[in-house]
Amino acid sequence: MFLFIFVSNWSGALLPWKIIELPHGELAAPTNDINTTVALALLTVVETSILED
C-alpha cells in the first residue's frame, strides 16, 4: 500500500514539471480523489481487524 501511495503521488507531481506530456487532467494523482482515499482507509481497517484475531 505504501508503494501505491508513493508512486501515485509522484506520478501526479511529475506532471507540472512537464516530464510527462499528457492532456490536462489525464493523469492526476489518484489520492486526489476521495474515493481512493476512502478505499485505502477501508482496506486498512479490514486488514487490521483480520490481523488482530
DSSP file (Angstrom, degrees, kcal/mol; ACC not computed):
  #  RESIDUE AA STRUCTURE BP1 BP2  ACC     N-H-->O    O-->H-N    N-H-->O    O-->H-N    TCO  KAPPA ALPHA  PHI   PSI    X-CA   Y-CA   Z-CA
    1    1 A M     >        0   0    0      0, 0.0     4,-2.3     0, 0.0     5,-0.2   0.000 360.0 360.0 360.0 -37.7    0.0    0.0    0.0
    2    2 A F  H  >  +     0   0    0      1,-0.2     4,-2.7     2,-0.2     5,-0.2   0.929 360.0  49.5 -59.5 -44.8    2.9    2.3    0.7
    3    3 A L  H  > S+     0   0    0      1,-0.2     4,-2.8     2,-0.2     5,-0.3   0.882 108.8  53.1 -64.2 -37.8    4.3    1.8   -2.7
    4    4 A F  H  > S+     0   0    0      2,-0.2     4,-2.3     1,-0.2    -1,-0.2   0.945 113.3  42.5 -60.8 -48.6    0.9    2.5   -4.3
    5    5 A I  H  X S+     0   0    0     -4,-2.3     4,-2.4     2,-0.2     5,-0.2   0.911 115.9  49.6 -65.5 -42.6    0.5    5.8   -2.5
    6    6 A F  H  X S+     0   0    0     -4,-2.7     4,-2.0    -5,-0.2    -2,-0.2   0.944 115.1  41.6 -62.2 -50.6    4.2    6.8   -3.1
    7    7 A V  H  X S+     0   0    0     -4,-2.8     4,-2.3     1,-0.2    -1,-0.2   0.884 114.2  53.4 -67.0 -38.7    4.1    6.1   -6.9
    8    8 A S  H  X S+     0   0    0     -4,-2.3     4,-1.6    -5,-0.3    -2,-0.2   0.925 110.6  45.4 -62.7 -45.3    0.7    7.6   -7.3
    9    9 A N  H  X S+     0   0    0     -4,-2.4     4,-1.5     1,-0.2    -1,-0.2   0.877 113.0  50.4 -68.5 -36.3    1.7   10.9   -5.6
   10   10 A W  H  X S+     0   0    0     -4,-2.0     4,-1.7    -5,-0.2    -1,-0.2   0.867 106.3  55.6 -69.3 -34.5    4.9   11.0   -7.6
   11   11 A S  H  X S+     0   0    0     -4,-2.3     4,-0.6     1,-0.2    -1,-0.2   0.882 110.8  45.3 -65.2 -35.0    3.0   10.5  -10.9
   12   12 A G  H  < S+     0   0    0     -4,-1.6     3,-0.3     1,-0.2    -1,-0.2   0.796 111.7  52.9 -73.9 -28.3    0.9   13.4  -10.1
   13   13 A A  H  < S+     0   0    0     -4,-1.5     4,-0.5     1,-0.2    -2,-0.2   0.756 100.9  60.4 -79.2 -24.5    3.9   15.5   -9.1
   14   14 A L  H  <>S+     0   0    0     -4,-1.7     5,-1.4     1,-0.2     6,-0.5   0.735  90.0  71.8 -76.1 -21.3    5.8   14.9  -12.3
   15   15 A L  T ><5S+     0   0    0     -4,-0.6     3,-1.9    -3,-0.3    -1,-0.2   0.910  91.1  53.9 -65.1 -43.9    3.1   16.5  -14.5
   16   16 A P  T 3 5S+     0   0    0      0, 0.0    -1,-0.2     0, 0.0    -2,-0.1   0.803 104.5  57.1 -62.9 -24.2    3.7   20.1  -13.5
   17   17 A W  T 3 5S-     0   0    0     -4,-0.5    -2,-0.2    -3,-0.4    -3,-0.1   0.492 109.1-126.6 -82.0  -2.9    7.4   19.7  -14.4
   18   18 A K  T < 5S+     0   0    0     -3,-1.9    -3,-0.2    -4,-0.2     3,-0.1   0.775  71.0 131.0  61.9  28.7    6.3   18.6  -18.0
   19   19 A I  S   <S+     0   0    0     -5,-1.4     2,-0.5     1,-0.2    -4,-0.1   0.868  75.0  39.9 -74.0 -36.9    8.4   15.5  -17.7
   20   20 A I  S    S-     0   0    0     -6,-0.5     2,-0.8    -9,-0.1    -1,-0.2  -0.964  84.0-146.6-113.1 122.4    5.4   13.5  -18.9
   21   21 A E        +     0   0    0     -2,-0.5    -6,-0.0    -3,-0.1    -2,-0.0  -0.802  38.0 142.2 -93.8 109.9    3.3   15.2  -21.7
   22   22 A L        -     0   0    0     -2,-0.8     3,-0.1    -7,-0.1    -2,-0.0  -0.953  55.9 -86.3-138.6 158.3   -0.4   14.4  -21.4
   23   23 A P    >   -     0   0    0      0, 0.0     3,-2.1     0, 0.0     4,-0.4  -0.275  66.2 -76.6 -60.8 154.9   -3.6   16.4  -21.9
   24   24 A H  T 3  S+     0   0    0      1,-0.3     4,-0.1     2,-0.1     0, 0.0  -0.288 117.1   7.6 -57.9 129.2   -4.7   18.4  -18.9
   25   25 A G  T 3  S+     0   0    0      2,-0.1     3,-0.4    -3,-0.1    -1,-0.3   0.439  94.0 116.3  81.4   0.5   -6.4   16.2  -16.3
   26   26 A E  S <  S+     0   0    0     -3,-2.1     2,-0.4     1,-0.3    -2,-0.1   0.900  84.7  21.2 -70.0 -40.7   -5.5   13.0  -18.0
   27   27 A L  S    S+     0   0    0     -4,-0.4    -1,-0.3   -16,-0.1     2,-0.2  -0.731  77.2 161.4-133.9  84.2   -3.2   11.7  -15.2
   28   28 A A        -     0   0    0     -3,-0.4   -16,-0.1    -2,-0.4   -15,-0.1  -0.603  54.2 -82.2 -94.8 162.9   -3.8   13.2  -11.9
   29   29 A A    >   -     0   0    0     -2,-0.2     3,-2.2     1,-0.2     4,-0.4  -0.482  35.4-137.2 -64.4 128.3   -2.7   11.7   -8.6
   30   30 A P  G >  S+     0   0    0      0, 0.0     3,-1.3     0, 0.0     6,-0.4   0.782 101.3  66.2 -59.8 -26.5   -5.2    9.0   -7.6
   31   31 A T  G 3  S+     0   0    0      1,-0.3     6,-0.1   -26,-0.1    -2,-0.1   0.538  83.9  74.9 -76.5  -2.5   -5.1   10.2   -4.0
   32   32 A N  G <  S+     0   0    0     -3,-2.2     2,-0.4     4,-0.0    -1,-0.3   0.782  84.1  80.1 -69.4 -27.5   -6.6   13.5   -5.1
   33   33 A D  S <> S-     0   0    0     -3,-1.3     4,-1.5    -4,-0.4     3,-0.4  -0.663  77.3-143.8 -86.4 132.0   -9.9   11.6   -5.4
   34   34 A I  H  > S+     0   0    0     -2,-0.4     4,-2.5     1,-0.2     5,-0.2   0.801  98.0  63.4 -64.9 -28.5  -11.8   11.0   -2.2
   35   35 A N  H  > S+     0   0    0      1,-0.2     4,-2.3     2,-0.2    -1,-0.2   0.897 103.2  47.1 -64.9 -39.5  -12.9    7.5   -3.4
   36   36 A T  H  > S+     0   0    0     -3,-0.4     4,-2.4    -6,-0.4    -1,-0.2   0.908 112.3  50.2 -67.0 -41.1   -9.4    6.3   -3.5
   37   37 A T  H  X S+     0   0    0     -4,-1.5     4,-2.0    -7,-0.2    -2,-0.2   0.917 112.5  46.3 -63.2 -43.7   -8.7    7.7    0.0
   38   38 A V  H  X S+     0   0    0     -4,-2.5     4,-2.6     2,-0.2    -1,-0.2   0.900 111.7  51.8 -66.3 -40.9  -11.8    6.1    1.4
   39   39 A A  H  X S+     0   0    0     -4,-2.3     4,-2.4     1,-0.2    -2,-0.2   0.909 110.5  47.8 -63.5 -41.6  -11.0    2.7   -0.2
   40   40 A L  H  X S+     0   0    0     -4,-2.4     4,-2.0     2,-0.2    -1,-0.2   0.887 112.0  50.5 -66.0 -37.8   -7.5    2.7    1.2
   41   41 A A  H  X S+     0   0    0     -4,-2.0     4,-2.2     2,-0.2    -2,-0.2   0.920 111.2  47.8 -65.4 -43.3   -8.8    3.6    4.6
   42   42 A L  H  X S+     0   0    0     -4,-2.6     4,-2.6     1,-0.2     5,-0.2   0.899 110.5  51.9 -65.5 -40.1  -11.4    0.8    4.5
   43   43 A L  H  X S+     0   0    0     -4,-2.4     4,-2.6     1,-0.2    -1,-0.2   0.896 110.0  49.9 -61.3 -39.0   -8.7   -1.7    3.3
   44   44 A T  H  X S+     0   0    0     -4,-2.0     4,-2.3     2,-0.2    -2,-0.2   0.910 111.6  47.4 -65.8 -42.8   -6.5   -0.7    6.2
   45   45 A V  H  X S+     0   0    0     -4,-2.2     4,-2.3     2,-0.2    -2,-0.2   0.925 115.0  45.7 -65.4 -44.4   -9.4   -1.1    8.8
   46   46 A V  H  X S+     0   0    0     -4,-2.6     4,-2.1     2,-0.2    -2,-0.2   0.928 114.1  48.1 -65.6 -44.9  -10.3   -4.5    7.4
   47   47 A E  H  X S+     0   0    0     -4,-2.6     4,-2.4    -5,-0.2    -1,-0.2   0.898 112.1  49.8 -63.0 -40.4   -6.8   -5.7    7.2
   48   48 A T  H  X S+     0   0    0     -4,-2.3     4,-1.5     1,-0.2    -1,-0.2   0.907 111.0  48.6 -65.6 -41.4   -6.1   -4.6   10.8
   49   49 A S  H  X S+     0   0    0     -4,-2.3     4,-0.8     1,-0.2    -1,-0.2   0.853 113.1  48.1 -69.1 -32.4   -9.2   -6.3   12.1
   50   50 A I  H  < S+     0   0    0     -4,-2.1     3,-0.4     1,-0.2    -2,-0.2   0.911 112.8  47.3 -71.8 -42.1   -8.3   -9.5   10.4
   51   51 A L  H  < S+     0   0    0     -4,-2.4    -2,-0.2     1,-0.2    -1,-0.2   0.725 103.1  64.1 -73.9 -20.7   -4.7   -9.5   11.6
   52   52 A E  H  <        0   0    0     -4,-1.5    -1,-0.2     1,-0.2    -2,-0.2   0.846 360.0 360.0 -69.1 -33.0   -5.7   -8.7   15.2
   53   53 A D     <        0   0    0     -4,-0.8    -1,-0.2    -3,-0.4    -2,-0.2   0.494 360.0 360.0 -71.6 360.0   -7.5  -12.0   15.5
